[in-house]
Amino acid sequence: MVMGTAAGSLLFYSVTKSQVLAHTNEVHVGPVTGLSWSSTTLALYSCGEDGYVVEWDGESTTSVR
């Protein structure tokens, strides 16, 4: 599960382990307003009030672009 924060960060959370797997630094200026998984790859996309879209590798939890 991935959650966006009001501070512009992402939390990658394991429901089965009940723990945060990774926490990004503030990648968006302002709140994260949307998250979407690719239907064909393990890519995750986040967008924020700053107007930017960031692509993430869902396995390594690192930004791609």
Secondary structure, DSSP 8 states (H G I E B T S, - for coil): -EEE-TTS-EEEEETTTTEEEEE----SSS-EEEEEE-SSSSEEEEEETTS-EEEEETTTTEE--
